[in-house]
Amino acid sequence: MEKIMFICTGNICRSAMADGLMKKLVKEKNKDIEVYSCGIFAEDGDKPTFNAIEAIKEYGVDLREHRATNIYSSKIKDMDIILCATVSHKNNVVAIYPELKDKIFTIKEYAGFDENNLDIPDPWGYNIETYRFCASTISNCLEKIIEKM
């Protein structure tokens, strides 16, 4: 069974939405994949933002039970693939866990998107439209990633 982890800053927006949506895709496509997420600066137990819950709900995903996990509390060393929201996250994770560097990518990089724009911008603090755009970007990436797995 393959294990995949999504990483962002607080694990309450981007990586939380990616986690929920990927779990839905794994179930729909009957893939043998375990999905996890965490945040580099996450507070263990934090709830997703209201706008993250609302934006990803439009994809049939219920994030209300999601709770944030800090990277140091996570099972990152057990992962086969580690996907980060931004290049900065990727660089931070490689600095913390250099032995995992061959497994660490940005979400867009792993999905095969343009090298010039590998970040999924943080919607935290912005309106629902910004969250919807973020969710749409994540969805487009995950559709490509699930086909690779």
Solvent accessible surface area in square Angstrom, and as a share of the most:
residue,aa,sasa,rsa
1,M,131,0.59
2,E,67,0.30
3,K,57,0.24
4,I,0,0.00
5,M,2,0.01
6,F,0,0.00
7,I,0,0.00
8,C,3,0.02
9,T,51,0.30
10,G,19,0.18
11,N,0,0.00
12,I,29,0.15
13,C,4,0.03
14,R,7,0.02
15,S,1,0.00
16,A,0,0.00
17,M,0,0.00
18,A,0,0.00
19,D,8,0.04
20,G,11,0.10
21,L,8,0.04
22,M,0,0.00
23,K,100,0.43
24,K,66,0.28
25,L,10,0.05
26,V,16,0.09
27,K,172,0.73
28,E,103,0.46
29,K,83,0.35
30,N,140,0.72
31,K,63,0.27
32,D,91,0.47
33,I,16,0.08
34,E,57,0.25
35,V,12,0.07
36,Y,54,0.20
37,S,10,0.07
38,C,0,0.00
39,G,0,0.00
40,I,10,0.05
41,F,148,0.62
42,A,6,0.05
43,E,116,0.52
44,D,85,0.44
45,G,42,0.40
46,D,57,0.30
47,K,132,0.56
48,P,9,0.06
49,T,27,0.16
50,F,144,0.60
51,N,35,0.18
52,A,0,0.00
53,I,26,0.13
54,E,47,0.21
55,A,0,0.00
56,I,0,0.00
57,K,108,0.46
58,E,102,0.46
59,Y,66,0.25
60,G,58,0.56
61,V,10,0.06
62,D,88,0.46
63,L,6,0.03
64,R,149,0.54
65,E,145,0.65
66,H,30,0.13
67,R,97,0.35
68,A,5,0.04
69,T,39,0.23
70,N,28,0.14
71,I,1,0.00
72,Y,151,0.58
73,S,65,0.42
74,S,23,0.15
75,K,115,0.49
76,I,4,0.02
77,K,131,0.56
78,D,84,0.43
79,M,1,0.00
80,D,61,0.32
81,I,11,0.06
82,I,0,0.00
83,L,0,0.00
84,C,0,0.00
85,A,0,0.00
86,T,17,0.10
87,V,58,0.33
88,S,68,0.44
89,H,14,0.06
90,K,47,0.20
91,N,89,0.45
92,N,57,0.29
93,V,0,0.00
94,V,40,0.23
95,A,80,0.62
96,I,55,0.28
97,Y,19,0.07
98,P,80,0.50
99,E,115,0.52
100,L,11,0.06
101,K,120,0.51
102,D,119,0.62
103,K,68,0.29
104,I,3,0.02
105,F,59,0.24
106,T,0,0.00
107,I,0,0.00
108,K,16,0.07
109,E,60,0.27
110,Y,40,0.15
111,A,8,0.06
112,G,64,0.61
113,F,70,0.29
114,D,89,0.46
115,E,149,0.67
116,N,139,0.72
117,N,88,0.45
118,L,28,0.14
119,D,55,0.29
120,I,0,0.00
121,P,88,0.55
122,D,62,0.32
123,P,0,0.00
124,W,153,0.54
125,G,69,0.66
126,Y,138,0.52
127,N,93,0.48
128,I,46,0.23
129,E,101,0.45
130,T,47,0.28
131,Y,3,0.01
132,R,92,0.34
133,F,140,0.58
134,C,4,0.03
135,A,0,0.00
136,S,42,0.27
137,T,19,0.11
138,I,0,0.00
139,S,15,0.10
140,N,81,0.41
141,C,0,0.00
142,L,0,0.00
143,E,78,0.35
144,K,102,0.43
145,I,0,0.00
146,I,0,0.00
147,E,116,0.52
148,K,118,0.50
149,M,40,0.18
